[in-house]
Amino acid sequence: MLKRAMIVVLALGLCGTAAWAYKEHREKEAVLLNAESTYQRAFHDLAYRMDLLHDEIGNTLAMNSRKSLSPALAEVWRLTSEAHADVGQLPLSLLPFHKTEEFLTNIGNFSYRTAVRDLDKEPLSD
């Protein structure tokens, strides 16, 4: 009788452990899927912002007016800040984005410094 009771208790314990392990596995998969979705969204947002940045830099280079140059450079600065934030959401240990971060920082610093200075007193040079 005691032997049967022990077998039933062990069988129930095994079933309970299996159910708990399956639940943990499903939760782990959900967390991994959520992280992957977040990384993909951040990467696609970064690619989109880099495309916008490319277009805005092209528009800025084509401008002749000093009045419209400062707002255009401020827009470039804004886009670099948003793209830099997207880089921060990516798993940097898996992908080498240090050159991208450096590029965005350099473009952002240049566009900000140029946008806030008086271009009549200090014009851009070649």
C-alpha positions in Angstrom: 0.0 0.0 0.0 2.8 2.4 0.9 4.6 1.4 -2.3 1.6 2.3 -4.4 1.1 5.7 -2.6 4.8 6.5 -3.2 4.5 5.7 -6.9 1.4 7.9 -7.2 3.0 10.8 -5.4 6.2 10.5 -7.6 4.1 10.3 -10.8 2.2 13.4 -9.8 5.4 15.1 -8.9 6.9 14.2 -12.3 3.8 15.5 -14.1 3.9 18.7 -12.1 7.5 19.2 -12.9 6.9 18.5 -16.6 4.1 21.1 -16.7 6.2 23.7 -14.9 9.2 23.1 -17.3 6.9 23.4 -20.3 5.5 26.7 -19.0 9.0 28.0 -18.4 10.0 27.0 -21.9 7.0 28.9 -23.4 7.8 32.0 -21.4 11.4 31.9 -22.4 10.4 31.6 -26.1 8.0 34.5 -25.7 10.8 36.7 -24.2 13.2 35.7 -27.0 10.6 36.5 -29.7 9.9 39.9 -28.1 13.6 40.7 -28.0 14.1 39.7 -31.6 11.1 41.8 -32.7 12.5 44.8 -30.8 15.9 44.3 -32.4 14.3 44.0 -35.9 12.2 47.1 -35.3 15.2 49.1 -34.1 17.3 48.0 -37.1 14.6 48.9 -39.6 14.1 52.3 -37.9 17.8 52.8 -38.1 17.9 51.9 -41.8 14.9 54.3 -42.5 16.5 57.2 -40.6 19.9 56.6 -42.3 18.0 56.9 -45.7 16.3 60.1 -44.5 19.7 61.4 -43.3 21.2 60.7 -46.7 18.4 62.5 -48.5 18.6 65.5 -46.1 22.4 65.8 -46.4 21.9 65.8 -50.2 19.3 68.5 -50.0 21.6 70.5 -47.6 24.5 70.3 -50.0 22.3 71.5 -52.9 21.2 74.7 -51.1 22.6 78.1 -52.0 20.8 80.2 -49.4 22.4 80.8 -46.0 19.0 81.4 -44.5 17.8 77.9 -45.4 21.1 76.2 -44.5 20.8 76.5 -40.7 17.3 74.9 -40.5 18.4 72.2 -42.9 21.5 71.4 -40.7 19.3 71.4 -37.6 17.2 68.8 -39.3 20.3 66.8 -40.1 21.3 67.1 -36.4 17.8 65.9 -35.3 17.9 62.9 -37.7 21.4 61.9 -36.4 20.1 62.0 -32.8 17.2 59.8 -33.7 19.4 57.4 -35.6 21.9 57.3 -32.7 19.0 56.4 -30.4 18.1 53.5 -32.7 21.7 52.2 -32.6 21.4 52.2 -28.8 18.5 49.7 -29.0 20.5 47.2 -31.0 22.4 44.3 -29.4 25.9 45.8 -29.7 27.6 42.7 -28.5 26.4 40.8 -31.6 26.9 43.4 -34.2 29.8 45.9 -34.7 28.0 49.3 -34.8 30.9 51.3 -33.3 31.7 52.8 -36.7 28.1 53.7 -37.3 27.9 55.4 -33.9 31.1 57.3 -34.6 29.8 58.4 -38.0 26.5 59.6 -36.5 28.3 61.5 -33.7 30.6 63.3 -36.2 27.8 64.2 -38.5 25.7 65.4 -35.6 28.4 67.5 -34.1 29.3 69.1 -37.4 25.7 69.9 -38.3 24.9 71.3 -34.8 28.0 73.5 -34.7 27.4 74.8 -38.2 23.6 75.3 -37.7 24.1 77.5 -34.5 26.9 79.7 -35.8 26.5 82.9 -37.7 27.3 81.9 -41.3 27.6 85.6 -42.4 30.5 86.1 -40.0 32.0 82.6 -40.3 31.0 81.1 -43.7 31.7 77.5 -44.6 34.9 76.9 -46.4 36.1 74.2 -48.7 
